[in-house]
Amino acid sequence: MEIECKNILPNQEDFHKLHQTTGWNAEGYYTKDQLYKAICNSWYSVSIYRKDELIGFGRVVSDGVYQTFICDVMVHPDYQKQGIGRTILKNLLKKCQDEGMKKVQLFSAKGKHSFYKKLGFTEREPEAPGMSLLL
């Protein structure tokens, strides 16, 4: 399968179509416009296309120095387990390395820990800082 990896943002409709395959906004907390605005505020992003179809996406949110966070890594279910997620992560991590980042944080979807562990990520210690709050 031939894919094209681009460090550009997809258009809103393509992103929304891919994002819907994840089930991440099932509660409807965010509108299409809000989700798109979020990715437009990314420090760096990678979009994967097969022909003209967006089949994968991932992004980095960062201050450009030491707070670096990978999020929204997604691959269309029809194309999972074909190396696309790995391609996204490798491109995101290369950009971080090229910019001198020393540490990268990651938010993982449920059930995806083993995928990220294969790429060198480790789970945080249970007593490590980090919490969340649903507003």
C-alpha atoms as an extended CHARMM CRD file, in Angstrom:
* protein
*
       135  EXT
         1         1  MET       CA              0.0000000000        0.0000000000        0.0000000000  PROA      1               0.0000000000
         2         2  GLU       CA              1.3700000000        3.3700000000       -0.9830000000  PROA      2               0.0000000000
         3         3  ILE       CA              0.9060000000        6.1510000000        1.5500000000  PROA      3               0.0000000000
         4         4  GLU       CA              2.0300000000        9.7520000000        1.7030000000  PROA      4               0.0000000000
         5         5  CYS       CA              3.1850000000       11.3450000000        4.9490000000  PROA      5               0.0000000000
         6         6  LYS       CA              2.7350000000       15.1290000000        5.1120000000  PROA      6               0.0000000000
         7         7  ASN       CA              3.4730000000       17.5970000000        7.8970000000  PROA      7               0.0000000000
         8         8  ILE       CA              0.4130000000       19.6650000000        7.0910000000  PROA      8               0.0000000000
         9         9  LEU       CA             -2.9960000000       19.9260000000        8.6810000000  PROA      9               0.0000000000
        10        10  PRO       CA             -5.8030000000       18.1180000000        6.8860000000  PROA      10              0.0000000000
        11        11  ASN       CA             -8.9090000000       20.0600000000        5.9640000000  PROA      11              0.0000000000
        12        12  GLN       CA            -11.6460000000       20.1760000000        8.5840000000  PROA      12              0.0000000000
        13        13  GLU       CA            -14.0070000000       17.7300000000        6.9150000000  PROA      13              0.0000000000
        14        14  ASP       CA            -11.3220000000       15.0880000000        6.3610000000  PROA      14              0.0000000000
        15        15  PHE       CA            -10.1450000000       15.4380000000        9.9570000000  PROA      15              0.0000000000
        16        16  HSD       CA            -13.6720000000       15.1730000000       11.3260000000  PROA      16              0.0000000000
        17        17  LYS       CA            -14.3610000000       12.0620000000        9.2480000000  PROA      17              0.0000000000
        18        18  LEU       CA            -11.2060000000       10.3660000000       10.5730000000  PROA      18              0.0000000000
        19        19  HSD       CA            -11.7850000000       11.5750000000       14.1400000000  PROA      19              0.0000000000
        20        20  GLN       CA            -15.2840000000       10.0450000000       14.1360000000  PROA      20              0.0000000000
        21        21  THR       CA            -13.7550000000        6.5900000000       13.6070000000  PROA      21              0.0000000000
        22        22  THR       CA            -12.0580000000        6.8130000000       17.0310000000  PROA      22              0.0000000000
        23        23  GLY       CA            -15.1460000000        7.2610000000       19.1880000000  PROA      23              0.0000000000
        24        24  TRP       CA            -13.2110000000        9.8290000000       21.2620000000  PROA      24              0.0000000000
        25        25  ASN       CA            -15.9520000000       12.4560000000       21.1420000000  PROA      25              0.0000000000
        26        26  ALA       CA            -18.8690000000       10.0750000000       21.6490000000  PROA      26              0.0000000000
        27        27  GLU       CA            -20.2200000000       12.2540000000       24.4560000000  PROA      27              0.0000000000
        28        28  GLY       CA            -20.2940000000       15.2330000000       22.1040000000  PROA      28              0.0000000000
        29        29  TYR       CA            -18.2440000000       17.4950000000       24.3760000000  PROA      29              0.0000000000
        30        30  TYR       CA            -16.6710000000       19.2550000000       21.3850000000  PROA      30              0.0000000000
        31        31  THR       CA            -18.0240000000       20.5690000000       18.1120000000  PROA      31              0.0000000000
        32        32  LYS       CA            -16.3670000000       19.9550000000       14.7630000000  PROA      32              0.0000000000
        33        33  ASP       CA            -15.1190000000       23.5500000000       14.8430000000  PROA      33              0.0000000000
        34        34  GLN       CA            -13.6030000000       23.1510000000       18.3140000000  PROA      34              0.0000000000
        35        35  LEU       CA            -11.8090000000       19.9320000000       17.3920000000  PROA      35              0.0000000000
        36        36  TYR       CA            -10.3940000000       21.5240000000       14.2800000000  PROA      36              0.0000000000
        37        37  LYS       CA             -9.3330000000       24.6510000000       16.1640000000  PROA      37              0.0000000000
        38        38  ALA       CA             -7.4890000000       22.3780000000       18.6000000000  PROA      38              0.0000000000
        39        39  ILE       CA             -5.3820000000       20.7500000000       15.9000000000  PROA      39              0.0000000000
        40        40  CYS       CA             -4.7300000000       24.1330000000       14.2840000000  PROA      40              0.0000000000
        41        41  ASN       CA             -3.0420000000       25.1540000000       17.5470000000  PROA      41              0.0000000000
        42        42  SER       CA             -0.5950000000       22.2400000000       17.3620000000  PROA      42              0.0000000000
        43        43  TRP       CA              3.1460000000       22.7420000000       17.4630000000  PROA      43              0.0000000000
        44        44  TYR       CA              3.6260000000       20.0430000000       14.8160000000  PROA      44              0.0000000000
        45        45  SER       CA              1.4000000000       17.5310000000       13.0700000000  PROA      45              0.0000000000
        46        46  VAL       CA              1.5850000000       14.6320000000       10.6490000000  PROA      46              0.0000000000
        47        47  SER       CA             -1.1510000000       13.5960000000        8.2340000000  PROA      47              0.0000000000
        48        48  ILE       CA             -1.1070000000       10.2770000000        6.3890000000  PROA      48              0.0000000000
        49        49  TYR       CA             -2.9000000000        9.9390000000        3.0720000000  PROA      49              0.0000000000
        50        50  ARG       CA             -3.6770000000        7.0190000000        0.8290000000  PROA      50              0.0000000000
        51        51  LYS       CA             -4.4360000000        8.5770000000       -2.5090000000  PROA      51              0.0000000000
        52        52  ASP       CA             -6.5570000000       11.5630000000       -1.4160000000  PROA      52              0.0000000000
        53        53  GLU       CA             -8.0130000000        9.9460000000        1.7050000000  PROA      53              0.0000000000
        54        54  LEU       CA             -6.8220000000       10.9590000000        5.1770000000  PROA      54              0.0000000000
        55        55  ILE       CA             -6.1680000000        7.6460000000        6.9450000000  PROA      55              0.0000000000
        56        56  GLY       CA             -3.9200000000        8.7300000000        9.8170000000  PROA      56              0.0000000000
        57        57  PHE       CA             -3.0560000000       11.7290000000       11.9370000000  PROA      57              0.0000000000
        58        58  GLY       CA             -1.0220000000       12.6870000000       14.9910000000  PROA      58              0.0000000000
        59        59  ARG       CA              0.1840000000       15.8740000000       16.6030000000  PROA      59              0.0000000000
        60        60  VAL       CA              2.4960000000       17.4350000000       19.1420000000  PROA      60              0.0000000000
        61        61  VAL       CA              1.4950000000       20.1560000000       21.5680000000  PROA      61              0.0000000000
        62        62  SER       CA              4.5770000000       21.8970000000       22.9310000000  PROA      62              0.0000000000
        63        63  ASP       CA              6.1520000000       25.0830000000       24.1990000000  PROA      63              0.0000000000
        64        64  GLY       CA              9.1080000000       24.2470000000       21.9730000000  PROA      64              0.0000000000
        65        65  VAL       CA             11.5070000000       23.7510000000       24.8940000000  PROA      65              0.0000000000
        66        66  TYR       CA             10.5930000000       21.1500000000       27.4870000000  PROA      66              0.0000000000
        67        67  GLN       CA              6.8590000000       20.5770000000       27.6590000000  PROA      67              0.0000000000
        68        68  THR       CA              6.1520000000       18.2020000000       24.8230000000  PROA      68              0.0000000000
        69        69  PHE       CA              3.0040000000       16.1400000000       24.5290000000  PROA      69              0.0000000000
        70        70  ILE       CA              1.9730000000       13.7350000000       21.7500000000  PROA      70              0.0000000000
        71        71  CYS       CA             -1.7660000000       13.3860000000       21.3240000000  PROA      71              0.0000000000
        72        72  ASP       CA             -4.5320000000       12.5750000000       18.8820000000  PROA      72              0.0000000000
        73        73  VAL       CA             -2.6500000000        9.7480000000       17.1910000000  PROA      73              0.0000000000
        74        74  MET       CA             -5.2860000000        8.0160000000       15.1080000000  PROA      74              0.0000000000
        75        75  VAL       CA             -5.4160000000        5.5700000000       12.2260000000  PROA      75              0.0000000000
        76        76  HSD       CA             -8.5920000000        4.7020000000       10.3780000000  PROA      76              0.0000000000
        77        77  PRO       CA             -9.7070000000        1.2130000000       11.5220000000  PROA      77              0.0000000000
        78        78  ASP       CA             -9.4640000000       -0.1460000000        7.9490000000  PROA      78              0.0000000000
        79        79  TYR       CA             -5.7330000000        0.6760000000        7.9260000000  PROA      79              0.0000000000
        80        80  GLN       CA             -4.6470000000       -0.3120000000       11.4360000000  PROA      80              0.0000000000
        81        81  LYS       CA             -1.8800000000       -2.8760000000       11.9930000000  PROA      81              0.0000000000
        82        82  GLN       CA             -0.1570000000       -1.8470000000        8.7560000000  PROA      82              0.0000000000
        83        83  GLY       CA              2.6190000000        0.3610000000       10.1920000000  PROA      83              0.0000000000
        84        84  ILE       CA              0.8080000000        3.6710000000        9.7760000000  PROA      84              0.0000000000
        85        85  GLY       CA              0.6850000000        4.4700000000       13.4930000000  PROA      85              0.0000000000
        86        86  ARG       CA              4.3880000000        3.6660000000       13.7260000000  PROA      86              0.0000000000
        87        87  THR       CA              5.0650000000        6.0170000000       10.7980000000  PROA      87              0.0000000000
        88        88  ILE       CA              3.1360000000        8.8130000000       12.5070000000  PROA      88              0.0000000000
        89        89  LEU       CA              4.9920000000        8.3530000000       15.8070000000  PROA      89              0.0000000000
        90        90  LYS       CA              8.4160000000        8.1370000000       14.1820000000  PROA      90              0.0000000000
        91        91  ASN       CA              7.7880000000       11.3950000000       12.3140000000  PROA      91              0.0000000000
        92        92  LEU       CA              6.5310000000       13.1730000000       15.4310000000  PROA      92              0.0000000000
        93        93  LEU       CA              9.4640000000       11.9260000000       17.5060000000  PROA      93              0.0000000000
        94        94  LYS       CA             12.0040000000       12.8610000000       14.8250000000  PROA      94              0.0000000000
        95        95  LYS       CA             10.7240000000       16.4440000000       14.8580000000  PROA      95              0.0000000000
        96        96  CYS       CA             11.0240000000       16.5090000000       18.6580000000  PROA      96              0.0000000000
        97        97  GLN       CA             14.5760000000       15.1630000000       18.5060000000  PROA      97              0.0000000000
        98        98  ASP       CA             15.5470000000       17.5930000000       15.7420000000  PROA      98              0.0000000000
        99        99  GLU       CA             14.3230000000       20.4680000000       17.9270000000  PROA      99              0.0000000000
       100       100  GLY       CA             16.3140000000       19.2540000000       20.9530000000  PROA      100             0.0000000000
       101       101  MET       CA             13.4590000000       17.9400000000       23.0700000000  PROA      101             0.0000000000
       102       102  LYS       CA             14.7280000000       15.7090000000       25.8770000000  PROA      102             0.0000000000
       103       103  LYS       CA             11.4900000000       14.1400000000       27.0690000000  PROA      103             0.0000000000
       104       104  VAL       CA              8.1460000000       13.4940000000       25.4150000000  PROA      104             0.0000000000
       105       105  GLN       CA              4.8670000000       12.8340000000       27.1820000000  PROA      105             0.0000000000
       106       106  LEU       CA              2.0310000000       10.8850000000       25.6380000000  PROA      106             0.0000000000
       107       107  PHE       CA             -1.6630000000       10.3660000000       26.2310000000  PROA      107             0.0000000000
       108       108  SER       CA             -2.7070000000        6.8950000000       25.1170000000  PROA      108             0.0000000000
       109       109  ALA       CA             -6.1560000000        5.6150000000       24.2530000000  PROA      109             0.0000000000
       110       110  LYS       CA             -7.4040000000        2.6750000000       26.2790000000  PROA      110             0.0000000000
       111       111  GLY       CA             -5.8800000000       -0.6040000000       25.1690000000  PROA      111             0.0000000000
       112       112  LYS       CA             -3.0330000000        0.9700000000       23.1710000000  PROA      112             0.0000000000
       113       113  HSD       CA             -0.2540000000        0.8570000000       25.7920000000  PROA      113             0.0000000000
       114       114  SER       CA              1.4620000000       -2.1530000000       24.1990000000  PROA      114             0.0000000000
       115       115  PHE       CA              1.7200000000       -0.3360000000       20.8520000000  PROA      115             0.0000000000
       116       116  TYR       CA              3.5390000000        2.6060000000       22.4520000000  PROA      116             0.0000000000
       117       117  LYS       CA              5.7540000000        0.3480000000       24.5690000000  PROA      117             0.0000000000
       118       118  LYS       CA              7.0690000000       -1.2540000000       21.3550000000  PROA      118             0.0000000000
       119       119  LEU       CA              8.2410000000        2.2330000000       20.3510000000  PROA      119             0.0000000000
       120       120  GLY       CA             10.1110000000        2.8060000000       23.6130000000  PROA      120             0.0000000000
       121       121  PHE       CA              7.5100000000        4.5740000000       25.7430000000  PROA      121             0.0000000000
       122       122  THR       CA              7.2040000000        3.5530000000       29.3780000000  PROA      122             0.0000000000
       123       123  GLU       CA              4.3070000000        3.9470000000       31.7670000000  PROA      123             0.0000000000
       124       124  ARG       CA              4.6230000000        6.5310000000       34.4940000000  PROA      124             0.0000000000
       125       125  GLU       CA              5.0970000000        5.4240000000       38.0620000000  PROA      125             0.0000000000
       126       126  PRO       CA              1.7930000000        5.2670000000       39.9750000000  PROA      126             0.0000000000
       127       127  GLU       CA              3.0240000000        7.9930000000       42.3360000000  PROA      127             0.0000000000
       128       128  ALA       CA              4.3230000000       10.1860000000       39.4880000000  PROA      128             0.0000000000
       129       129  PRO       CA              2.6740000000       13.5730000000       39.0590000000  PROA      129             0.0000000000
       130       130  GLY       CA             -0.1560000000       13.7890000000       36.6600000000  PROA      130             0.0000000000
       131       131  MET       CA             -3.8560000000       14.0770000000       37.0810000000  PROA      131             0.0000000000
       132       132  SER       CA             -6.8840000000       15.1920000000       35.1270000000  PROA      132             0.0000000000
       133       133  LEU       CA            -10.1160000000       17.0250000000       35.7870000000  PROA      133             0.0000000000
       134       134  LEU       CA            -13.2510000000       16.9270000000       33.6940000000  PROA      134             0.0000000000
       135       135  LEU       CA            -14.7630000000       20.4190000000       33.6330000000  PROA      135             0.0000000000
